[in-house]
Amino acid sequence: MATSVIRDTNTARFAILAGVIVALISQIVLTLLFTGIAGLALPPATVAPNTFNWSIFMLWALAGVIASGFGGYITGWVLGRASDWDAGMLAFIGWAIAILLVTFFGAIAANSGSNLLRAFVSPAYGYWSADAATAAARRAASIASLASVIALTLGAAAAIAGSIAATDEPAGKRRKR
């Protein structure tokens, strides 16, 4: 196992912060992009408004996984010549902070935000609210929660893989410190 080359904690903190910022901004941009493309490409929904829309959930989850990879890559890139372990762990920490921020703002949006903000932060919001008391809605929410766990796990893996990809650049192309 490689020895740690991160001696400057300010660099590590900046790498995490940069990864979190890139991941969050990428999540917003990709969600808007995917939603816009889907809105133009797909026919209007014909189902009742209180049913779970898996296509939107999949686009939201895909945007999160890709954004996690971008954030992890930036974390690894900022670190430069870090070991895979260091880059992966710092990318994982950045991913966890980003998830906490999304969850925090999602909770605020669920209690006080507009319907658009609720749908943007959490596609499954409507299925945990008081008006979705039917067994089918609860089942859809349960499946969505399990699917979210899978998407979050893929996001963590993408963040770690992105950071390792950034530190695996050939020695001639790495930035000099």
C-alpha positions in Angstrom: 0.0 0.0 0.0 1.3 3.4 -0.9 2.4 5.8 1.8 0.4 8.9 2.3 1.8 12.0 0.5 -0.8 14.4 1.9 1.1 16.4 4.4 -0.7 19.7 3.9 -4.1 19.5 5.5 -5.1 22.8 3.7 -4.6 21.0 0.3 -6.8 18.1 1.6 -9.5 20.5 2.8 -9.4 22.4 -0.5 -9.6 19.1 -2.5 -12.7 18.1 -0.6 -14.3 21.5 -0.9 -13.6 21.7 -4.6 -15.0 18.2 -5.1 -18.2 19.0 -3.2 -18.8 22.2 -5.1 -18.2 20.5 -8.5 -20.4 17.6 -7.6 -23.3 19.8 -6.4 -23.1 22.1 -9.4 -22.8 19.2 -11.8 -25.9 17.6 -10.1 -27.9 20.7 -10.8 -26.7 21.2 -14.4 -27.1 17.5 -15.3 -30.6 17.3 -13.7 -31.7 20.3 -15.6 -30.2 19.0 -18.8 -31.7 15.5 -18.5 -35.1 16.9 -17.4 -35.1 19.3 -20.3 -34.2 16.7 -22.9 -36.7 14.2 -21.4 -39.4 16.9 -21.4 -38.8 17.6 -25.1 -38.3 14.0 -26.2 -41.0 12.2 -24.2 -44.8 12.5 -24.7 -46.8 14.2 -22.0 -47.5 12.0 -18.9 -50.9 10.4 -18.9 -50.7 8.9 -15.4 -52.2 10.5 -12.3 -50.0 13.1 -10.7 -49.6 11.1 -7.5 -48.0 8.1 -9.2 -44.2 7.6 -9.1 -42.4 8.6 -12.2 -39.5 6.2 -12.6 -38.1 7.9 -15.7 -37.5 11.2 -13.7 -36.1 9.2 -10.8 -33.6 7.4 -13.1 -32.5 10.7 -14.7 -32.1 12.3 -11.3 -30.1 9.2 -10.0 -27.9 9.2 -13.2 -27.2 12.8 -12.8 -26.1 12.2 -9.2 -23.8 9.3 -10.1 -22.1 11.3 -12.9 -21.8 14.4 -10.7 -20.2 12.3 -8.0 -17.6 11.1 -10.5 -16.9 14.7 -11.5 -16.5 15.7 -7.9 -14.2 12.8 -7.2 -12.1 13.5 -10.2 -11.6 17.2 -9.1 -10.7 16.0 -5.7 -8.0 13.7 -7.1 -6.8 16.3 -9.5 -6.4 18.9 -6.8 -4.4 16.4 -4.7 -2.0 15.8 -7.5 0.4 13.0 -6.5 -1.6 11.4 -3.8 -1.9 7.7 -3.3 -5.1 6.0 -4.5 -6.1 5.4 -0.8 -5.8 9.1 0.1 -7.5 10.3 -3.1 -10.3 7.8 -2.7 -10.9 8.5 1.0 -11.0 12.3 0.5 -13.3 11.9 -2.5 -15.6 9.6 -0.4 -15.6 12.3 2.4 -16.5 14.9 -0.3 -19.3 12.7 -1.6 -20.7 12.2 1.9 -20.7 16.0 2.5 -22.5 16.6 -0.8 -25.1 14.0 0.1 -25.6 15.6 3.5 -26.1 19.0 1.9 -28.6 17.7 -0.7 -30.5 15.9 2.1 -30.5 19.0 4.3 -31.8 21.3 1.6 -34.2 18.6 0.5 -35.7 18.5 4.0 -36.0 22.3 4.0 -37.6 22.2 0.6 -40.0 19.4 1.6 -41.3 21.5 4.5 -41.2 25.0 3.0 -40.2 25.0 -0.6 -42.2 25.2 -3.8 -43.4 22.1 -5.5 -40.7 22.5 -8.2 -38.0 22.6 -5.6 -39.4 19.6 -3.9 -39.5 17.6 -7.1 -36.0 18.8 -8.0 -34.3 17.8 -4.8 -36.2 14.6 -4.1 -38.3 12.9 -6.8 -39.8 10.6 -4.1 -41.0 13.5 -1.9 -44.7 13.2 -2.7 -44.9 9.6 -1.7 -43.9 10.1 1.9 -46.3 13.1 2.4 -49.6 12.7 4.2 -51.7 12.6 1.1 -50.0 9.5 -0.2 -51.5 7.0 2.2 -52.4 4.2 -0.2 -50.5 0.9 -0.1 -49.4 1.3 -3.8 -47.9 4.7 -3.0 -46.1 3.4 0.1 -44.8 0.5 -2.0 -43.5 2.9 -4.7 -41.8 5.0 -2.0 -40.2 2.0 -0.5 -38.9 0.8 -3.9 -37.7 4.4 -4.6 -35.8 4.4 -1.3 -34.1 1.2 -2.1 -33.3 2.4 -5.5 -31.8 5.6 -4.0 -29.5 3.4 -1.8 -28.3 1.8 -5.0 -27.8 5.1 -6.7 -26.0 6.6 -3.8 -23.7 3.6 -3.6 -22.9 4.0 -7.3 -22.3 7.7 -6.7 -19.8 6.9 -4.0 -18.0 4.4 -6.2 -18.0 7.0 -9.0 -16.5 9.6 -6.7 -13.7 7.2 -5.6 -13.1 6.0 -9.2 -13.0 9.6 -10.4 -10.4 10.5 -7.8 -8.2 7.5 -8.7 -8.5 8.3 -12.4 -7.2 11.8 -11.7 -4.2 10.5 -9.8 -3.4 7.8 -12.4 -2.3 10.3 -15.0 1.1 9.5 -16.6 4.0 11.1 -14.7 4.9 13.4 -17.6 1.4 14.9 -17.6 1.0 15.5 -13.9 1.2 19.0 -12.5 4.5 19.8 -10.8 4.2 21.0 -7.2 
